[in-house]
């Protein structure tokens, strides 16, 4: 199966990035992020799914953003409970992704409670920021992944990670989406089009 691409932290050159036709564009609805989207999302083709990224947000706020921006997917990047994920299933969205931050070790047993309520598990690098830290975690930890749910692989992925990505994609891990962000920026939210194009072509 062909791996899908998500370009996250969209803020400035949104239409230009959309012209590359990634599978997903990510928009961050978290005020503490330098990539916080504070304007209307421009019209983009419906074949690109819009992912709204939230950090411990109230369900009413998430619901409002889904309606206002026509979000397809909710990505939960905080300490959201399985119960909240269950409640969010009532919204008019296609998928819920739950993020878990990883560094040198990870207890995969925490995934079990979320199994019935989320569509994908996203693994990101644990760092001082909620995403966009700019470096990868130890992907070999994913060998212990116990679920059949698709994986979104995130955290510091750039051009130099291409050989490593191709290697991990050749395993039997259910990696469905590669999520890129800070390694393709000239400043937070402003993406480098040529480098993104090269990355997508290589992948």
Backbone as CSV, one residue per row, in Angstrom:
resi,resn,N_x,N_y,N_z,CA_x,CA_y,CA_z,C_x,C_y,C_z
1,UNK,0.838,-1.203,0.000,0.000,0.000,0.000,0.874,1.254,0.000
2,UNK,0.502,2.197,-0.825,1.258,3.448,-0.923,1.077,4.256,0.366
3,UNK,2.199,4.690,0.926,2.121,5.490,2.139,1.551,6.869,1.824
4,UNK,0.803,7.422,2.769,0.202,8.753,2.588,1.059,9.809,3.281
5,UNK,0.900,11.036,2.826,1.696,12.156,3.366,0.772,13.175,4.032
6,UNK,1.169,13.572,5.249,0.489,14.686,5.919,1.513,15.794,6.144
7,UNK,1.148,16.995,5.742,1.985,18.172,5.998,1.263,18.984,7.068
8,UNK,1.897,19.095,8.226,1.232,19.707,9.378,1.781,21.111,9.657
9,UNK,1.096,21.810,10.548,1.516,23.152,10.947,1.323,24.188,9.862
10,UNK,0.250,24.021,9.065,-0.016,24.955,7.973,-0.469,26.306,8.532
11,UNK,0.159,27.372,8.013,-0.220,28.714,8.472,-0.142,29.752,7.364
12,UNK,0.933,29.763,6.582,1.138,30.834,5.608,0.874,30.414,4.164
13,UNK,1.750,29.661,3.551,1.630,29.364,2.113,0.776,28.105,1.863
14,UNK,-0.440,28.155,2.350,-1.333,26.990,2.347,-1.672,26.532,0.927
15,UNK,-2.070,27.476,0.060,-2.473,27.096,-1.307,-1.306,26.498,-2.088
16,UNK,-0.115,27.057,-1.859,1.078,26.577,-2.557,1.390,25.132,-2.140
17,UNK,1.276,24.862,-0.849,1.513,23.498,-0.355,0.421,22.555,-0.866
18,UNK,-0.819,23.041,-0.879,-1.937,22.217,-1.366,-1.738,21.817,-2.832
19,UNK,-1.057,22.657,-3.596,-0.834,22.356,-5.017,0.051,21.121,-5.206
20,UNK,0.787,20.722,-4.153,1.614,19.510,-4.212,0.764,18.246,-4.051
21,UNK,-0.498,18.433,-3.672,-1.458,17.338,-3.506,-1.025,16.288,-2.478
22,UNK,-0.711,16.736,-1.242,-0.514,15.752,-0.177,-1.867,15.118,0.167
23,UNK,-1.847,14.071,0.940,-3.107,13.420,1.320,-3.822,14.188,2.430
24,UNK,-3.019,14.816,3.312,-3.580,15.540,4.449,-2.820,16.852,4.654
25,UNK,-3.546,17.871,5.093,-2.930,19.100,5.605,-3.385,19.269,7.051
26,UNK,-2.427,19.597,7.927,-2.736,19.750,9.342,-2.770,21.206,9.771
27,UNK,-3.817,21.562,10.526,-4.005,22.928,11.013,-4.100,22.887,12.534
28,UNK,-3.264,23.685,13.186,-3.133,23.606,14.642,-4.015,24.653,15.325
29,UNK,-4.938,24.168,16.150,-5.844,25.038,16.906,-5.420,25.016,18.377
30,UNK,-4.244,25.582,18.607,-3.651,25.599,19.947,-2.863,26.890,20.074
31,UNK,-3.340,27.794,20.918,-2.794,29.157,20.962,-1.318,29.228,21.343
32,UNK,-0.821,28.243,22.065,0.584,28.279,22.491,1.541,27.849,21.379
33,UNK,1.008,27.370,20.282,1.860,26.941,19.168,2.180,28.114,18.252
34,UNK,3.438,28.223,17.779,3.767,29.280,16.814,3.085,29.052,15.465
35,UNK,2.532,27.858,15.270,1.834,27.530,14.020,0.316,27.604,14.183
36,UNK,-0.109,28.219,15.254,-1.551,28.354,15.528,-2.245,29.069,14.363
37,UNK,-3.272,28.443,13.812,-3.992,29.040,12.672,-5.061,29.988,13.210
38,UNK,-4.984,31.254,12.810,-5.889,32.265,13.361,-6.799,32.864,12.296
39,UNK,-6.805,32.266,11.103,-7.603,32.824,10.018,-8.408,31.704,9.374
40,UNK,-9.244,32.071,8.426,-9.988,31.054,7.694,-9.039,30.250,6.817
41,UNK,-9.315,28.968,6.716,-8.533,28.112,5.829,-9.018,28.345,4.401
42,UNK,-8.121,28.640,3.459,-8.565,28.866,2.077,-9.177,27.610,1.472
43,UNK,-9.934,27.780,0.420,-10.547,26.638,-0.272,-9.456,25.751,-0.861
44,UNK,-9.500,24.481,-0.504,-8.575,23.516,-1.105,-9.380,22.318,-1.595
45,UNK,-8.820,21.574,-2.529,-9.551,20.449,-3.100,-9.972,19.448,-2.023
46,UNK,-11.148,18.864,-2.189,-11.689,17.944,-1.185,-10.915,16.627,-1.128
47,UNK,-10.043,16.400,-2.108,-9.235,15.172,-2.056,-8.138,15.271,-0.987
48,UNK,-7.818,16.501,-0.559,-6.883,16.702,0.549,-7.709,16.807,1.828
49,UNK,-7.489,15.906,2.757,-8.256,15.910,4.010,-7.644,16.911,4.988
50,UNK,-8.535,17.681,5.622,-8.098,18.696,6.589,-8.106,18.104,7.998
51,UNK,-6.929,18.144,8.620,-6.772,17.610,9.974,-6.676,18.772,10.958
52,UNK,-7.571,18.810,11.918,-7.514,19.813,12.977,-6.775,19.247,14.175
53,UNK,-5.704,19.935,14.602,-4.874,19.468,15.718,-5.265,20.244,16.974
54,UNK,-5.616,19.508,18.032,-6.085,20.111,19.280,-5.278,19.573,20.451
55,UNK,-5.111,20.417,21.479,-4.390,20.028,22.690,-5.274,20.296,23.898
56,UNK,-5.835,19.238,24.458,-6.671,19.337,25.659,-7.755,20.413,25.518
57,UNK,-8.379,20.464,24.361,-9.420,21.459,24.093,-10.783,20.956,24.570
58,UNK,-11.669,21.902,24.855,-13.050,21.550,25.224,-13.759,21.003,23.992
59,UNK,-14.690,20.095,24.234,-15.415,19.477,23.130,-16.207,20.504,22.322
60,UNK,-16.730,21.537,22.998,-17.496,22.581,22.286,-16.604,23.348,21.318
61,UNK,-15.375,23.628,21.726,-14.430,24.335,20.855,-14.066,23.466,19.653
62,UNK,-13.810,22.195,19.907,-13.469,21.279,18.808,-14.622,21.221,17.816
63,UNK,-15.830,21.082,18.340,-17.029,21.007,17.496,-17.192,22.269,16.647
64,UNK,-16.951,23.426,17.266,-17.067,24.711,16.558,-16.041,24.803,15.423
65,UNK,-14.799,24.381,15.687,-13.753,24.438,14.667,-14.030,23.456,13.521
66,UNK,-14.586,22.300,13.852,-14.952,21.321,12.817,-15.967,21.937,11.865
67,UNK,-16.964,22.597,12.425,-18.009,23.226,11.603,-17.464,24.406,10.811
68,UNK,-16.721,25.273,11.489,-16.248,26.515,10.867,-15.273,26.263,9.726
69,UNK,-14.410,25.255,9.881,-13.345,25.038,8.905,-13.551,23.787,8.055
70,UNK,-14.643,23.081,8.269,-14.907,21.876,7.479,-13.841,20.812,7.667
71,UNK,-13.446,20.595,8.919,-12.386,19.626,9.202,-12.883,18.199,8.947
72,UNK,-12.001,17.374,8.416,-12.318,15.970,8.152,-11.884,15.059,9.294
73,UNK,-10.790,15.451,9.950,-10.157,14.595,10.951,-9.793,15.434,12.167
74,UNK,-9.939,14.829,13.350,-9.513,15.460,14.597,-8.276,14.734,15.092
75,UNK,-7.214,15.483,15.360,-5.978,14.922,15.928,-5.819,15.464,17.340
76,UNK,-5.780,14.569,18.303,-5.739,14.957,19.712,-4.322,14.813,20.244
77,UNK,-3.718,15.954,20.598,-2.285,15.986,20.895,-1.987,16.239,22.366
78,UNK,-2.999,16.096,23.222,-2.781,16.350,24.648,-2.980,15.099,25.484
79,UNK,-3.626,15.287,26.640,-3.870,14.164,27.558,-5.332,13.726,27.475
80,UNK,-5.920,13.813,26.299,-7.348,13.527,26.139,-7.676,12.080,26.543
81,UNK,-8.817,11.933,27.202,-9.230,10.628,27.727,-9.938,9.800,26.650
82,UNK,-10.027,8.490,26.869,-10.827,7.653,25.964,-12.289,8.112,25.921
83,UNK,-12.782,8.615,27.059,-14.175,9.075,27.126,-14.407,10.266,26.191
84,UNK,-13.457,11.182,26.152,-13.577,12.324,25.239,-13.579,11.835,23.793
85,UNK,-12.710,10.892,23.487,-12.664,10.340,22.125,-14.012,9.729,21.756
86,UNK,-14.626,9.049,22.719,-15.932,8.439,22.469,-16.980,9.519,22.170
87,UNK,-16.943,10.601,22.960,-17.889,11.710,22.738,-17.693,12.349,21.363
88,UNK,-16.437,12.494,20.958,-16.129,13.139,19.677,-16.613,12.327,18.486
89,UNK,-16.860,11.034,18.692,-17.363,10.203,17.593,-18.715,10.692,17.103
90,UNK,-19.389,11.479,17.931,-20.695,12.012,17.540,-20.617,13.193,16.583
91,UNK,-19.418,13.738,16.381,-19.270,14.876,15.467,-19.242,14.392,14.017
92,UNK,-19.505,15.313,13.103,-19.525,14.980,11.668,-18.100,15.013,11.107
93,UNK,-17.338,13.972,11.435,-15.948,13.883,10.981,-15.684,12.472,10.464
94,UNK,-14.587,12.346,9.722,-14.239,11.033,9.156,-13.428,10.175,10.129
95,UNK,-12.494,10.815,10.854,-11.600,10.031,11.715,-11.160,10.817,12.944
96,UNK,-10.741,10.059,13.961,-10.070,10.622,15.140,-8.699,9.966,15.239
97,UNK,-7.670,10.807,15.381,-6.301,10.309,15.585,-5.866,10.708,16.986
98,UNK,-5.331,9.761,17.748,-4.809,10.084,19.083,-3.290,10.025,19.054
99,UNK,-2.685,11.079,19.561,-1.224,11.232,19.554,-0.624,10.734,20.867
100,UNK,0.485,10.036,20.751,1.277,9.649,21.912,2.724,10.062,21.654
101,UNK,3.322,10.696,22.662,4.696,11.187,22.529,5.676,10.149,23.054
102,UNK,6.746,9.928,22.282,7.702,8.866,22.570,9.117,9.444,22.599
103,UNK,9.926,8.940,23.510,11.338,9.315,23.481,12.199,8.056,23.480
104,UNK,12.611,7.614,24.669,13.494,6.449,24.738,12.757,5.153,25.059
105,UNK,11.537,5.287,25.581,10.723,4.104,25.884,9.253,4.491,25.826
106,UNK,8.384,3.478,25.753,6.945,3.750,25.680,6.171,2.520,26.149
107,UNK,5.151,2.761,26.951,4.289,1.687,27.448,3.073,1.563,26.524
108,UNK,3.108,0.597,25.624,2.047,0.454,24.630,0.712,-0.007,25.219
109,UNK,0.709,-0.419,26.470,-0.551,-0.864,27.082,-1.570,0.277,27.204
110,UNK,-1.080,1.533,27.173,-2.007,2.674,27.288,-2.932,2.790,26.071
111,UNK,-2.569,2.142,24.970,-3.377,2.241,23.750,-4.699,1.497,23.873
112,UNK,-4.711,0.468,24.693,-5.857,-0.452,24.753,-7.178,0.269,25.004
113,UNK,-7.169,1.217,25.945,-8.402,1.944,26.303,-8.956,2.779,25.141
114,UNK,-8.093,3.123,24.192,-8.501,3.996,23.080,-8.942,3.215,21.842
115,UNK,-8.655,1.930,21.814,-8.853,1.110,20.613,-10.229,1.296,19.961
116,UNK,-11.270,1.333,20.779,-12.635,1.367,20.231,-13.064,2.744,19.743
117,UNK,-12.280,3.778,20.068,-12.757,5.151,19.814,-11.915,5.940,18.825
118,UNK,-10.742,5.435,18.468,-9.900,6.188,17.532,-9.626,5.355,16.283
119,UNK,-9.260,6.048,15.204,-9.036,5.387,13.916,-7.558,5.150,13.624
120,UNK,-6.707,6.036,14.148,-5.263,5.873,13.955,-4.551,6.328,15.223
121,UNK,-3.386,5.735,15.469,-2.504,6.191,16.532,-1.329,6.923,15.891
122,UNK,-1.075,8.152,16.372,0.050,8.945,15.869,1.146,8.952,16.927
123,UNK,2.357,8.599,16.515,3.499,8.620,17.421,4.435,9.757,17.028
124,UNK,4.671,10.635,18.003,5.456,11.849,17.799,6.614,11.830,18.796
125,UNK,7.578,12.712,18.585,8.720,12.804,19.494,8.344,13.599,20.737
126,UNK,8.683,13.042,21.890,8.461,13.744,23.151,9.517,14.833,23.293
127,UNK,9.073,16.062,23.495,10.017,17.183,23.627,9.355,18.313,24.388
128,UNK,9.999,19.475,24.398,9.447,20.589,25.190,8.179,21.162,24.572
129,UNK,7.993,20.968,23.263,6.788,21.470,22.597,5.821,20.337,22.308
130,UNK,4.547,20.697,22.130,3.532,19.724,21.713,3.623,19.574,20.199
131,UNK,4.653,18.844,19.741,4.890,18.699,18.304,5.857,19.756,17.809
132,UNK,6.406,19.518,16.609,7.324,20.488,16.008,8.637,20.624,16.742
133,UNK,9.094,19.550,17.405,10.350,19.617,18.152,11.584,19.480,17.265
134,UNK,11.404,18.904,16.071,12.492,18.909,15.095,13.427,17.726,15.137
135,UNK,13.129,16.703,15.931,13.988,15.518,15.914,13.146,14.257,16.077
136,UNK,13.686,13.132,15.634,12.933,11.876,15.632,13.128,11.117,16.942
137,UNK,12.180,10.228,17.242,12.354,9.314,18.369,12.914,7.987,17.836
138,UNK,13.165,7.061,18.730,13.733,5.760,18.353,12.632,4.873,17.755
139,UNK,12.594,4.803,16.425,11.519,4.065,15.759,11.563,2.565,16.027
140,UNK,12.690,2.055,16.484,12.769,0.611,16.771,11.819,0.217,17.905
141,UNK,11.422,1.194,18.729,10.456,0.918,19.801,9.124,0.429,19.241
142,UNK,8.821,0.816,18.007,7.530,0.447,17.404,7.440,-1.055,17.113
143,UNK,8.556,-1.756,17.213,8.510,-3.218,17.025,7.565,-3.867,18.024
144,UNK,7.368,-3.209,19.163,6.490,-3.753,20.213,5.028,-3.307,20.042
145,UNK,4.734,-2.615,18.950,3.370,-2.113,18.719,2.375,-3.281,18.703
146,UNK,1.368,-3.251,19.586,0.485,-4.408,19.725,-0.816,-4.326,18.934
147,UNK,-1.081,-3.186,18.314,-2.388,-2.937,17.696,-2.370,-3.181,16.187
148,UNK,-3.564,-3.333,15.636,-3.693,-3.410,14.173,-4.145,-2.068,13.590
149,UNK,-4.391,-1.101,14.466,-4.783,0.230,13.993,-3.643,0.835,13.173
150,UNK,-3.976,1.580,12.094,-2.922,2.249,11.317,-2.125,3.234,12.167
151,UNK,-0.851,3.353,11.826,0.061,4.275,12.508,0.312,5.503,11.639
152,UNK,0.319,6.672,12.283,0.827,7.904,11.674,2.186,8.150,12.317
153,UNK,3.241,8.176,11.504,4.602,8.356,12.022,4.995,9.821,11.896
154,UNK,5.377,10.409,13.031,5.631,11.846,13.083,6.889,12.122,13.906
155,UNK,7.295,13.389,13.926,8.386,13.814,14.787,9.716,13.997,14.092
156,UNK,10.009,15.228,13.676,11.337,15.567,13.161,11.723,14.930,11.841
157,UNK,10.736,14.542,11.046,11.026,13.853,9.786,11.376,14.865,8.691
158,UNK,12.554,14.668,8.090,12.997,15.540,7.002,13.610,14.711,5.885
159,UNK,14.267,15.366,4.953,14.857,14.675,3.800,15.885,13.622,4.216
160,UNK,16.642,13.927,5.253,17.701,12.977,5.636,17.129,11.693,6.248
161,UNK,15.859,11.700,6.602,15.233,10.486,7.166,14.711,9.533,6.094
162,UNK,14.814,9.911,4.813,14.226,9.082,3.755,14.692,7.618,3.780
163,UNK,15.996,7.327,3.888,16.411,5.922,3.927,15.796,5.172,5.118
164,UNK,15.743,5.870,6.254,15.192,5.278,7.475,13.682,5.014,7.309
165,UNK,12.996,5.940,6.650,11.558,5.767,6.407,11.323,4.555,5.506
166,UNK,12.098,4.480,4.434,11.930,3.349,3.506,12.176,2.018,4.217
167,UNK,13.130,2.014,5.133,13.426,0.790,5.893,12.266,0.408,6.808
168,UNK,11.720,1.384,7.520,10.629,1.068,8.460,9.345,0.711,7.708
169,UNK,9.171,1.271,6.502,7.991,0.932,5.698,8.073,-0.487,5.134
170,UNK,9.281,-1.040,5.097,9.438,-2.403,4.576,9.139,-3.453,5.654
171,UNK,8.901,-3.012,6.890,8.547,-3.949,7.962,7.038,-4.221,7.891
172,UNK,6.556,-5.057,8.802,5.117,-5.348,8.803,4.315,-4.411,9.707
173,UNK,4.933,-3.321,10.133,4.199,-2.331,10.929,3.136,-1.652,10.057
174,UNK,1.936,-1.397,10.595,0.859,-0.794,9.789,0.990,0.726,9.662
175,UNK,2.152,1.189,9.174,2.376,2.637,9.014,1.655,3.096,7.749
176,UNK,0.686,3.970,7.935,-0.150,4.407,6.810,0.149,5.839,6.376
177,UNK,0.621,6.655,7.341,0.830,8.084,7.057,2.182,8.526,7.608
178,UNK,2.928,9.291,6.797,4.141,9.978,7.257,3.777,11.455,7.422
179,UNK,4.038,11.971,8.624,3.615,13.322,9.006,4.847,14.218,9.119
180,UNK,4.926,15.267,8.300,6.084,16.169,8.335,5.662,17.575,8.741
181,UNK,6.628,18.320,9.274,6.313,19.663,9.743,7.576,20.527,9.782
182,UNK,8.232,20.587,10.947,9.262,21.614,11.187,10.508,21.483,10.322
183,UNK,10.830,20.271,9.847,12.032,20.099,9.027,11.874,20.691,7.617
184,UNK,10.668,21.093,7.276,10.402,21.663,5.939,9.944,23.111,6.041
185,UNK,10.494,23.840,6.992,10.071,25.233,7.209,11.242,26.201,7.157
186,UNK,10.957,27.402,6.649,11.928,28.491,6.764,11.626,29.318,8.013
187,UNK,10.383,29.250,8.500,9.987,29.756,9.818,8.705,29.001,10.184
188,UNK,8.300,28.985,11.462,7.118,28.197,11.834,5.886,28.532,10.979
189,UNK,5.395,27.532,10.281,4.187,27.703,9.464,4.430,28.063,8.017
190,UNK,5.684,28.382,7.663,6.022,28.715,6.274,6.850,27.565,5.691
191,UNK,6.252,26.840,4.739,6.859,25.602,4.254,7.778,25.837,3.049
192,UNK,8.817,24.981,2.958,9.750,25.012,1.831,9.213,24.092,0.734
193,UNK,8.683,24.687,-0.304,7.974,23.934,-1.344,8.901,22.969,-2.086
194,UNK,10.070,23.423,-2.489,10.978,22.572,-3.265,11.400,21.333,-2.484
195,UNK,11.666,21.521,-1.201,12.088,20.384,-0.374,10.928,19.416,-0.143
196,UNK,9.732,19.940,0.033,8.558,19.081,0.177,8.322,18.265,-1.092
197,UNK,8.465,18.931,-2.225,8.265,18.270,-3.524,9.270,17.126,-3.678
198,UNK,10.526,17.385,-3.334,11.571,16.367,-3.431,11.257,15.189,-2.498
199,UNK,10.856,15.496,-1.286,10.536,14.460,-0.302,9.390,13.578,-0.799
200,UNK,8.330,14.211,-1.304,7.166,13.460,-1.778,7.505,12.599,-2.992
201,UNK,8.314,13.137,-3.878,8.713,12.362,-5.071,9.563,11.152,-4.680
202,UNK,10.475,11.357,-3.737,11.359,10.275,-3.303,10.578,9.169,-2.596
203,UNK,9.572,9.587,-1.834,8.801,8.629,-1.057,7.828,7.872,-1.940
